[in-house]
Amino acid sequence: MEVTEVRTWVIFYLLSFVVLLVAICITTQDDGRRWISLMLTLIVVGVNLFLLLSELKRHQARKAFMRRMSKPGETRTETDSFGRRW
């Protein structure tokens, strides 16, 4: 994970934490607005789950690519008419 990605994740999780705090504040008030807090919570959990699954897929694809590239005889190379690889 690169430094820029870590900064993005920190900002995202801080915003998620703030949204969950707002949802808790809305829940503690005894109005008819509990559906707003439930919706906020579901959105935060859903987005977190989606991003986690997409990050896992990206990591698996990168791992498979590195494994495929590390095997010396199984990589295909294209050659032109002069025999140069590209």
C-alpha positions as a printed Julia matrix, in Angstrom:
86×3 Matrix{Float64}:
   0.0     0.0     0.0
   1.4     3.36   -0.99
   1.53    6.46    1.18
  -1.13    8.27   -0.84
  -3.5     5.31   -0.43
  -2.97    5.31    3.34
  -3.87    8.99    3.52
  -7.04    8.34    1.53
  -8.06    5.49    3.82
  -7.44    7.57    6.96
  -9.6    10.41    5.66
 -12.31    7.96    4.59
 -12.44    6.24    7.99
 -12.45    9.56    9.85
 -15.42   10.67    7.76
 -17.12    7.33    8.41
 -16.56    7.77   12.13
 -18.09   11.25   12.05
 -21.13    9.96   10.15
 -21.6     7.19   12.73
 -21.34    9.75   15.55
 -24.03   11.85   13.87
 -26.18    8.72   13.55
 -25.76    8.05   17.28
 -26.73   11.63   18.12
 -29.85   11.35   15.96
 -30.73    8.03   17.62
 -30.46    9.45   21.15
 -32.96   12.18   20.36
 -36.44   10.77   20.73
 -37.83   12.14   17.49
 -39.25   10.26   14.57
 -35.91   10.46   12.8
 -34.47    7.07   13.68
 -34.76    6.01   10.05
 -32.17    8.67    9.17
 -29.66    7.19   11.59
 -30.41    3.69   10.34
 -29.93    4.83    6.74
 -26.64    6.57    7.57
 -25.38    3.46    9.35
 -26.36    1.18    6.48
 -24.7     3.46    3.94
 -21.44    3.61    5.92
 -21.34   -0.14    6.49
 -22.23   -0.86    2.86
 -19.58    1.46    1.45
 -16.96    0.05    3.83
 -17.84   -3.5     2.82
 -17.76   -2.64   -0.89
 -14.37   -0.93   -0.6
 -12.95   -3.79    1.46
 -14.06   -6.39   -1.09
 -12.73   -4.36   -4.02
  -9.4    -3.91   -2.23
  -9.19   -7.67   -1.62
  -9.91   -8.37   -5.31
  -7.26   -5.88   -6.37
  -4.73   -7.46   -4.0
  -5.51  -10.96   -5.32
  -5.15   -9.78   -8.92
  -1.81   -8.15   -8.14
  -0.63  -11.28   -6.31
  -1.65  -13.52   -9.25
   0.1   -11.17  -11.68
   3.3   -11.22   -9.63
   3.14  -15.01   -9.37
   2.6   -15.3   -13.13
   5.48  -12.94  -13.9
   7.88  -14.71  -11.53
   7.63  -18.04  -13.37
  10.44  -17.87  -15.93
   9.29  -20.21  -18.69
   5.6   -19.48  -18.81
   5.57  -15.86  -19.86
   4.79  -15.19  -23.49
   6.8   -12.6   -25.32
   5.91  -11.03  -28.62
   8.62  -10.85  -31.27
   8.61   -8.75  -34.36
   9.93   -9.72  -37.8
  13.52   -8.88  -36.77
  13.39  -11.17  -33.72
  13.25   -8.37  -31.15
  11.03   -8.85  -28.14
   8.55   -6.17  -27.12
